[in-house]
Amino acid sequence: MSNHGAIMQTYNQELVKFLETLKIKRVQVAERIHQEECAKAELEKTMSDLQDKIKHCDDSLEQHKSIYEHYNKVIEEVETGFKKILETSKTLLQVAQHEVNKLNISTNSQNEPI
């Protein structure tokens, strides 16, 4: 029977050692969990910061695209107005030349001997 008691005590000691090993591993895993949770929180913060930057960039892009389109519209209107001014200037020049020619013909006919 004493043999059974010794075997039992050996099993008991091994069981205590095994439990201590399990507890150490549990602490190690808990530390790993804590590290990974901290890393995750840091990544989430970085991601949030990046999303804020993307939103700011999108807003800025939208504003600049609107300004760009406004420039296009203004340029188109100015070019159209300038073309009209050129056409009007051309017409005015043609009318002025026609009137000068009429005056020259009239002046030449008056200078001719009768």
HUNORBEL-V184710 format. One record per residue. N is the residue number from 1. PHI is phi in degrees with one decimal (* if undefined). PSI is psi in whole degrees, 0 to 359 (999 if undefined). OMEGA is omega in whole degrees, 0 to 359 (NA if undefined). Layout:
BEGIN
[[N | PHI | PSI | OMEGA] [N | PHI | PSI | OMEGA]]
END
This chain:
BEGIN
[[1 | * | 327 | 179] [2 | -63.3 | 331 | 176] [3 | -64.2 | 319 | 178] [4 | -64.8 | 321 | 179] [5 | -65.1 | 320 | 179] [6 | -67.1 | 318 | 178] [7 | -63.5 | 318 | 180] [8 | -63.2 | 319 | 180] [9 | -67.2 | 321 | 178] [10 | -62.0 | 313 | 178] [11 | -60.7 | 319 | 180] [12 | -63.2 | 316 | 180] [13 | -65.0 | 318 | 178] [14 | -64.6 | 321 | 178] [15 | -64.1 | 318 | 179] [16 | -64.7 | 316 | 178] [17 | -61.6 | 317 | 181] [18 | -62.9 | 317 | 178] [19 | -62.8 | 320 | 178] [20 | -63.8 | 318 | 178] [21 | -62.2 | 316 | 178] [22 | -61.4 | 319 | 180] [23 | -65.1 | 320 | 177] [24 | -62.5 | 315 | 179] [25 | -64.0 | 323 | 178] [26 | -63.1 | 317 | 178] [27 | -62.4 | 317 | 179] [28 | -61.9 | 317 | 179] [29 | -66.8 | 321 | 178] [30 | -62.2 | 319 | 177] [31 | -64.2 | 319 | 178] [32 | -63.9 | 318 | 178] [33 | -60.2 | 315 | 180] [34 | -61.0 | 315 | 179] [35 | -61.4 | 316 | 182] [36 | -68.7 | 323 | 176] [37 | -64.9 | 321 | 177] [38 | -65.5 | 316 | 179] [39 | -63.1 | 319 | 179] [40 | -63.1 | 315 | 180] [41 | -61.1 | 319 | 179] [42 | -65.0 | 317 | 177] [43 | -63.6 | 319 | 178] [44 | -63.5 | 322 | 177] [45 | -64.8 | 314 | 178] [46 | -60.8 | 317 | 180] [47 | -63.0 | 318 | 178] [48 | -63.0 | 317 | 177] [49 | -61.0 | 317 | 179] [50 | -65.2 | 321 | 178] [51 | -63.9 | 322 | 176] [52 | -63.4 | 317 | 179] [53 | -64.8 | 320 | 178] [54 | -62.9 | 317 | 179] [55 | -61.9 | 316 | 179] [56 | -61.8 | 317 | 179] [57 | -63.7 | 317 | 178] [58 | -60.7 | 315 | 179] [59 | -61.6 | 316 | 180] [60 | -65.1 | 317 | 178] [61 | -59.8 | 315 | 180] [62 | -60.5 | 316 | 180] [63 | -63.8 | 315 | 182] [64 | -68.7 | 325 | 176] [65 | -65.0 | 321 | 177] [66 | -63.2 | 315 | 178] [67 | -62.2 | 318 | 179] [68 | -59.3 | 313 | 179] [69 | -63.2 | 323 | 178] [70 | -64.7 | 317 | 176] [71 | -58.1 | 315 | 179] [72 | -56.4 | 315 | 181] [73 | -64.7 | 315 | 180] [74 | -63.7 | 316 | 179] [75 | -60.5 | 316 | 180] [76 | -61.7 | 316 | 180] [77 | -64.7 | 318 | 179] [78 | -65.2 | 317 | 179] [79 | -62.6 | 318 | 178] [80 | -62.4 | 315 | 178] [81 | -62.4 | 319 | 180] [82 | -64.4 | 319 | 177] [83 | -61.5 | 319 | 178] [84 | -64.0 | 320 | 178] [85 | -62.9 | 317 | 178] [86 | -61.5 | 316 | 179] [87 | -62.8 | 316 | 179] [88 | -64.9 | 318 | 178] [89 | -61.8 | 318 | 179] [90 | -62.2 | 314 | 179] [91 | -62.4 | 316 | 179] [92 | -60.7 | 317 | 178] [93 | -62.0 | 315 | 180] [94 | -62.3 | 318 | 179] [95 | -64.5 | 315 | 180] [96 | -62.1 | 317 | 179] [97 | -63.8 | 319 | 179] [98 | -62.5 | 315 | 180] [99 | -65.4 | 320 | 178] [100 | -63.1 | 317 | 178] [101 | -61.2 | 317 | 178] [102 | -61.9 | 318 | 179] [103 | -65.1 | 319 | 179] [104 | -63.4 | 317 | 179] [105 | -63.6 | 317 | 180] [106 | -65.7 | 318 | 182] [107 | -69.9 | 319 | 180] [108 | -64.9 | 322 | 182] [109 | -72.4 | 333 | 178] [110 | -78.1 | 333 | 181] [111 | -82.0 | 348 | 180] [112 | -75.3 | 140 | 179] [113 | -68.1 | 144 | 181] [114 | -89.5 | 999 | NA]]
END
